[in-house]
Amino acid sequence: MNWIIIIILIILAFFFLRMKHLRHKIYMVVLIVVILFVYITAGNILAKHNISLKTTEGIIQGIKVYYAWLGGVFDNFKTIAGNAIKMDWKLNQTQTTES
C-alpha cells in the first residue's frame, strides 16, 4: 500500500512540474495535501484501533472509526473558533495611554 501512495505522489509531482498555469498548480498542491492528510491520519487511526482492511467488516468498521475521528476533529475546530470569537479582542485603554 505504501508503494502505491508513493507512486501516485510521484506521478502527481511529474504533472505538477509540467503545468504552466498557477491555478492548476494550486489545485495540484491542494490535492497532494489532501491525499497525504487522509493517508497519514487514516493509517494512524486504523493502526491505533487495530483494524484490518482485508475483510468487508473491517473496511466498514474502519470507515466508521475514521469518520467518527474526523467528526471529532471538526467539533474541536468549531469549539476553538467559537471560543476565539467570544474573546475580548479590543485594545486595553491602559496599554494605549502608557505608550
SULKADA-V139992 format. One line per field, one symbol per residue. ss: DSSP state (A for helix, B for strand, O for the rest). phi: phi as a letter, one per 30 degrees, with the letter a starting at -180 (. if undefined). psi: psi as a letter, one per 20 degrees, with the letter a starting at -180 (. if undefined). A space follows every 10 residues. Layout:
# SULKADA-V139992
ss->???
phi->???
psi->???
This chain:
# SULKADA-V139992
ss->OAAAAAAAAA AAAAAAAAOO OAAAAAAAAA AAAAAAAAAA AAAAAAAAOO OOOOOAAAAA AAAAAAAAAA AAAAAAAAAA AAAAAAOOOO OOAAAAAAO
phi->.ddddddddd dddddddddc cddddddddd dddddddddd ddddddddch cccdbddddd dddddddddd dddddddddd ddddddddcd ddddddddd
psi->hhhggggghg ghhghghiqh phghhghggg gggggggggg ggggghhhjl ppkirghhgg gggggghggh hhghgghggg gghhhiqojq pphhhhhh.
